[in-house]
Amino acid sequence: MEKSAPTRQQLLILKARHETVRKGLGLLKSKREALMKEFFGVVEESVRMRERLTELVCTGQRRVVMSEALYGTEALNSFAHASKREVSLEMKVRNVWGVSVPEIAPVRLVRSLDARELSPVGERALVLQAARDFENAADMLVNIASKEIKLSRLGEVIRADTRKVNAITEALLPEMKKRIKIIERTLEEREREEVFRLKRYKGKR
């Protein structure tokens, strides 16, 4: 920080800067607290979604094994091949306390029988249920990926803000306070010297 000249004007300027920095620090801390609240809320939601994903995958896997045992691997592979499709995902940006947070736009991947263009008569219920399980799991994966992207962005900003808070709290504000004290002491000494000089002058007269 550039040192101020020991004058009353510079003292007032430095005090005004100190107050501005102090208020800015308060706003920065409020922003960081809000982002941390958002961060941990997303963490909790992500954990619940991962638990649900595990359930869906386990259930779907059991149904696949049972379907393979009942109908054969070839029938299962034929169904899987017929169910192949491309999925497009759209990214969007949401503003959280002035921070641009990327997210994946919600998408519904679970299809109806009509959307599959399959006849319910020609397909086994167990196979369709397994397909729905894995489509639900894919749905969940997209949502989890969106949460992970959000967590990564929020984490970056929180770390950066924490570094700023620490720098202001531990370095900038103490240095400004120190400089203010130095100028105040210098001005007080000058005033005392001026009073002493005037007294001596009057004494000589």
N, C-alpha and C positions, 0 to 999 in steps of 0.2 A: 504494500500500500504506500502511495506517495505521501511523504511527510508534509504536514501543513506548517506554514510559517506561524510562529508564536504570536499571533495577533488576535484581537477580540473578534474580528470579522471571520477569521479562519476557524476560531473556536466555535462560533455559531454555525458555520457551514458544516464542520465536522460533527457537531451534535445533531444537526438535522439529518445528515447521512446515517449516523448511528441509529437514529429513530426509524428511518426508512428501512434500513437493513433488518432491524429488530422486527418490524411489522411484516416484512417480506418473509422472515424466518418463520413467523407464526402461520402465515398462509401456506408456506411450503410444508410445514409439519401437518397442517390440516389436510392438505392434498395427499400427503403420504399416508396418513391414517385412513382416509377414505379409500385409497387404492388398496391398502392392506386388508381392509374390511371386504372389499370386492374380491381380492385375491383369495382369501381364506373361504369366502362363500363359494367361489368356483371350485376350490379344492374339495370341499365337502360334497358338492354336487358331482364332481368328477369321480370321487371314490364310490358314491352310490351307483353311478352309471357303470363303473367297472365291475362292481359286484353283480349287477343285473346282466352285464355282458357275459360274465363267466357262467351264470345260470343258463342263459340262452344257448351258448355254445355247447355246454354239457348236455342239455336236453336235446339239442339238434343232433349232436354226435351219437347219442343213444338211439335216436330214431333212424339215423342213417345206418347204423350197425344192424338194427332190427330189420329195416327195409331190405338191406343187402342179403340178410339171411333168409327172408321170406320170398323176395322176388328175384334175387340174383344181381350180380354186379353189372351185367349188361343192361338190364332194364333201368338200373339206377343211373348208369352213365348216359344212357339215351335221354333220360329225363333232364339230367344236368345240362347236357349239350343243348337241348331244346330251350332251356331256361336262360341261356347266355344272353347278355345284353350290355350295352354301354351306358354308363351313368355319368352325367355332367354335374359338376359341383360349381356353385357360384360363391365368390368371396364378396363380403361386404365389410364396411368399416363403421365402427360405432365409437362415439366420443364419450370417454369416461374421464371426467375432471380435466378436460383439455388434452387428453392422451388419445391418439388414434389407435384403436384396438381392432385388429382384423379378426373376422369371424367367418365361418362357413355358413351360408344361408341354409336354413332348415330344408330338408328334402325327405320325402316319404318314399322308401324303397320297397316296402311290402306291397305286393301286387295281388289283385283279385284274380279269380279264375278267368274272367273275361280278358283281363290285361295279359294273362299268360297265353291266351289263345289256345287253351287246352280243354279237353272235354273231361268233366268230372267223372264220367262213366269209365273212361279209358285209363284214368290214373288212380292209384291207390291212395287212400286217405293218409296213411302213415308217411308216405313220400311227400305229399303236399304239406303236411304238418312240419316235416323236417325242413322243407324249403322255406316255410314261413318263419321258422325259428332262425334260420341263417340270414334271412332278409331282415328280420328284426335286429339280429346281431350286427349286420352291416349298417343299419340305421343308427344303432348305438355307437358303432365305431366312428361314423361321421361326426356325431355329436361330441364324442370324446375328443376327437382330433381338433374340433373347433375350440373346445375348452382348453386343450393343451396349448394351442396357438395363443389363446388369450392369456393363459398363465405365463407363458414365456414373455410376452410383451409387457404385462404388468410387472413381472419380476425384474425385467431390465430397468423399467422406470423407477421402481421402488429402490433398487440398488443405487441408481444414479442420484435420486433425491436424498437418500441416506448419506451418500458421500458429500453432497452439498450441505446438508444440515450439519454434519460433523465439521466440515471446513469452516462454516460460518460460526458455529458455536465454539469451536476449539481454537480457531486462528483469527478470523476476521474481526469478530466483535471484541475479543480480548485486546487485540492490537489497537483497535479504535479507542477503546476505553483507556488504554495505557497512554495513547497519544493525547487524549483529552485531558487526562490528569497532568501530563507534562506541561501542556500549554497553560492550564489553570495555575499550576505552581509558578510557571515563568511570569505570568501576568501578575500574580500576587506579589512576587518578589519585586517586579518592576514598580508596582504601586507603593510598596514599602520603601523602596529606594527613593521614589519621587517624594513621598511624604518626608523622609529623612532629609532629602536635599532641600526641600522647602523650609524645613525647620532650621537647618544650618544657615540658609540664606537669610531668614528672618533674624536669627541670632547675631549674624554679622552686622546686619543693619542696626 
